[in-house]
Amino acid sequence: MLVDDQPLLRTGFRMVLGAETDFDIIAEAGDGSEAVDLARRLLPDVVLMDIRMPRMDGVAATKAIVDAKLPVKVLILTTFDLDEYVVGALRAGASGFLAKDVPADDLVAAIRSVAAGEAVVAPRILRRLLEKFVDRLPDPSGSTPTSLEVLTDRERQVLLLVARGMSNAEIARELTVSETTVKTHVGHVLTKLGLRDRVQAVVLAYESGLVKPSR
């Protein structure tokens, strides 16, 4: 489902995604309120959600969809790399965040990843987003944050690599283990910390001080 208050942008996304044989665009909405209603009725696999819209913005719409426990993934798209609502959108349960100028191939890949249960945040956006909040984050030089004490040393190591933007395959090569083993560790991390997906794991890693972005 495409959600954007600008019809021209929805048309552009529809043209790009319509070329993919495994995609079906089942609905479009011009604001968050309409998006929530359609999501409840149509249960799309993935919603491409604009963040700044009238009536109900993308953050509120995402939270409503997630709180309703719908089997729907939300991928946020915005013109602004460092939109002030990005952290709110991720905490609300969005599975990804991309700028609207993302290349078509990357957008298609991101949709497939989100539909498969992965989380996607463009590296440049994640880096700049976290650096924006650097002064609010704790110093990681101290002891392990209480919230992470439930993790084993290996699980903390995996979380650290996830926070650095590495994929399961890259982590597997880094640690010289199988990708299946990495997936198991990531699953344990999410379960133990009560997190929805990798995006929330990255945010927690920075907020807890396990990782601190460079200036």
C-alpha positions as CSV (number, residue, x, y, z in Angstrom):
1,M,0.0,0.0,0.0
2,L,1.3,3.5,-0.9
3,V,0.7,6.3,1.6
4,D,1.6,9.8,0.6
5,D,-0.2,13.1,0.5
6,Q,1.2,13.9,-2.9
7,P,-0.5,12.0,-5.7
8,L,2.4,12.6,-8.1
9,L,4.8,10.8,-5.8
10,R,2.4,7.9,-5.4
11,T,2.2,7.7,-9.2
12,G,6.0,7.5,-9.4
13,F,6.2,4.8,-6.8
14,R,3.4,2.9,-8.5
15,M,5.3,3.0,-11.8
16,V,8.5,1.7,-10.3
17,L,6.9,-1.0,-8.2
18,G,4.4,-2.0,-10.9
19,A,7.3,-3.3,-13.0
20,E,8.0,-6.0,-10.4
21,T,6.1,-9.2,-11.1
22,D,6.0,-10.2,-7.5
23,F,4.5,-7.0,-6.2
24,D,0.8,-6.0,-6.2
25,I,-0.2,-2.5,-5.2
26,I,-3.6,-3.1,-3.5
27,A,-4.3,0.4,-2.2
28,E,-3.3,4.0,-1.9
29,A,-3.9,6.6,0.8
30,G,-3.4,10.3,1.1
31,D,-3.1,10.6,4.8
32,G,-2.4,8.5,7.9
33,S,-6.0,8.1,9.0
34,E,-7.0,6.7,5.7
35,A,-3.9,4.4,5.7
36,V,-4.8,2.9,9.1
37,D,-8.4,2.2,7.9
38,L,-7.2,0.6,4.7
39,A,-4.5,-1.4,6.6
40,R,-7.1,-2.8,8.9
41,R,-9.4,-3.8,6.1
42,L,-6.9,-5.0,3.4
43,L,-3.9,-6.2,5.5
44,P,-1.2,-5.3,3.0
45,D,2.2,-7.1,3.5
46,V,4.1,-3.8,3.4
47,V,3.0,-0.1,3.7
48,L,5.2,2.6,2.2
49,M,4.4,5.4,4.6
50,D,5.1,9.1,4.2
51,I,6.0,10.7,7.5
52,R,4.6,14.2,7.1
53,M,0.9,14.2,6.2
54,P,-2.3,16.0,7.1
55,R,-4.9,14.7,9.6
56,M,-2.6,11.9,10.9
57,D,1.1,11.8,10.3
58,G,3.2,8.7,9.5
59,V,4.4,8.2,13.1
60,A,0.9,8.1,14.5
61,A,-0.4,5.9,11.6
62,T,2.5,3.5,12.1
63,K,1.8,3.3,15.9
64,A,-1.9,2.6,15.2
65,I,-1.1,-0.2,12.8
66,V,1.5,-1.8,15.1
67,D,-0.6,-1.4,18.2
68,A,-3.5,-3.1,16.4
69,K,-1.1,-6.1,16.0
70,L,-1.9,-6.3,12.3
71,P,0.3,-8.5,10.2
72,V,1.5,-5.4,8.3
73,K,5.1,-4.1,8.0
74,V,5.7,-0.3,7.7
75,L,8.5,1.1,5.6
76,I,8.9,4.9,6.2
77,L,9.8,7.1,3.3
78,T,10.5,10.8,3.6
79,T,12.2,13.7,1.9
80,F,14.1,14.5,5.0
81,D,17.2,12.6,6.0
82,L,17.0,13.7,9.6
83,D,13.3,14.3,10.1
84,E,12.6,14.9,13.7
85,Y,10.0,12.2,13.7
86,V,12.3,9.4,12.6
87,V,13.1,8.1,16.1
88,G,9.4,8.2,16.9
89,A,8.6,6.2,13.8
90,L,11.2,3.6,14.6
91,R,10.0,3.3,18.2
92,A,6.4,3.1,17.0
93,G,7.4,-0.1,15.2
94,A,8.4,0.9,11.7
95,S,10.5,-1.8,10.0
96,G,12.5,0.6,8.0
97,F,13.4,4.1,7.0
98,L,14.5,5.4,3.6
99,A,14.7,8.7,1.9
100,K,12.4,9.3,-1.1
101,D,15.4,9.8,-3.4
102,V,16.4,6.1,-2.8
103,P,17.4,4.4,-6.1
104,A,14.6,2.2,-7.5
105,D,16.6,-1.0,-7.1
106,D,17.3,-0.2,-3.4
107,L,13.6,0.6,-2.8
108,V,12.5,-2.7,-4.3
109,A,15.2,-4.6,-2.3
110,A,14.1,-2.8,0.9
111,I,10.4,-3.8,0.4
112,R,11.4,-7.4,-0.1
113,S,13.6,-7.4,3.0
114,V,10.8,-5.8,5.1
115,A,8.3,-8.3,3.8
116,A,10.6,-11.1,4.8
117,G,10.8,-9.8,8.3
118,E,14.0,-7.9,8.2
119,A,14.5,-4.3,9.0
120,V,16.0,-1.7,6.7
121,V,17.5,1.7,7.4
122,A,19.7,3.4,4.8
123,P,23.2,3.5,6.3
124,R,23.8,7.3,5.7
125,I,20.5,8.1,7.3
126,L,21.1,5.8,10.3
127,R,24.6,7.3,10.8
128,R,23.4,10.9,10.6
129,L,20.4,10.2,12.7
130,L,22.4,8.7,15.5
131,E,25.1,11.4,15.3
132,K,22.3,14.0,15.7
133,F,21.6,12.5,19.2
134,V,25.2,11.9,20.2
135,D,25.2,14.3,23.1
136,R,22.1,12.6,24.6
137,L,23.7,9.2,24.6
138,P,25.6,7.8,27.6
139,D,29.3,7.2,27.6
140,P,30.0,3.6,26.6
141,S,33.4,3.5,28.5
142,G,31.7,2.5,31.7
143,S,30.2,-0.9,32.8
144,T,27.7,-2.8,30.7
145,P,24.3,-1.1,30.9
146,T,21.8,-3.0,33.1
147,S,19.5,-3.5,30.2
148,L,22.1,-5.6,28.4
149,E,23.3,-7.7,31.3
150,V,20.8,-10.4,30.2
151,L,22.9,-11.0,27.1
152,T,25.8,-13.4,26.8
153,D,29.2,-12.0,25.7
154,R,28.6,-13.4,22.2
155,E,25.2,-11.9,22.0
156,R,26.5,-8.5,23.0
157,Q,29.2,-8.9,20.3
158,V,26.5,-9.7,17.7
159,L,24.4,-6.7,18.9
160,L,27.5,-4.5,18.5
161,L,28.0,-5.7,14.9
162,V,24.3,-5.3,14.1
163,A,24.5,-1.7,15.4
164,R,27.3,-1.1,13.0
165,G,25.0,-1.9,10.2
166,M,26.4,-5.3,9.3
167,S,24.2,-8.0,7.7
168,N,23.9,-11.5,9.0
169,A,26.3,-12.7,6.3
170,E,28.9,-10.0,7.2
171,I,28.6,-10.8,10.9
172,A,29.1,-14.5,10.1
173,R,32.3,-13.8,8.2
174,E,33.5,-11.4,11.0
175,L,32.9,-14.0,13.7
176,T,33.8,-17.1,11.6
177,V,30.5,-18.8,12.2
178,S,27.6,-19.9,10.1
179,E,24.9,-17.4,9.0
180,T,22.4,-19.7,10.7
181,T,24.2,-19.3,14.0
182,V,24.2,-15.5,13.6
183,K,20.4,-15.6,13.0
184,T,20.0,-17.6,16.2
185,H,22.0,-15.1,18.2
186,V,20.1,-12.2,16.7
187,G,16.8,-13.9,17.6
188,H,18.0,-14.4,21.2
189,V,19.0,-10.7,21.4
190,L,15.6,-9.5,20.2
191,T,13.7,-11.9,22.5
192,K,15.8,-11.1,25.6
193,L,15.6,-7.4,25.1
194,G,11.9,-7.4,24.1
195,L,12.6,-5.8,20.8
196,R,10.5,-6.0,17.6
197,D,13.4,-6.1,15.0
198,R,17.0,-5.1,14.2
199,V,16.1,-1.4,13.9
200,Q,15.0,-1.2,17.5
201,A,18.1,-3.2,18.4
202,V,20.3,-0.6,16.8
203,V,18.6,2.2,18.5
204,L,18.9,0.5,21.9
205,A,22.6,-0.2,21.3
206,Y,23.2,3.5,20.9
207,E,20.9,4.6,23.6
208,S,22.4,2.2,26.1
209,G,25.9,3.3,25.3
210,L,27.1,0.0,23.9
211,V,28.0,2.0,20.8
212,K,28.6,5.7,20.4
213,P,28.6,7.4,17.0
214,S,31.7,9.3,16.0
215,R,31.4,13.1,15.6
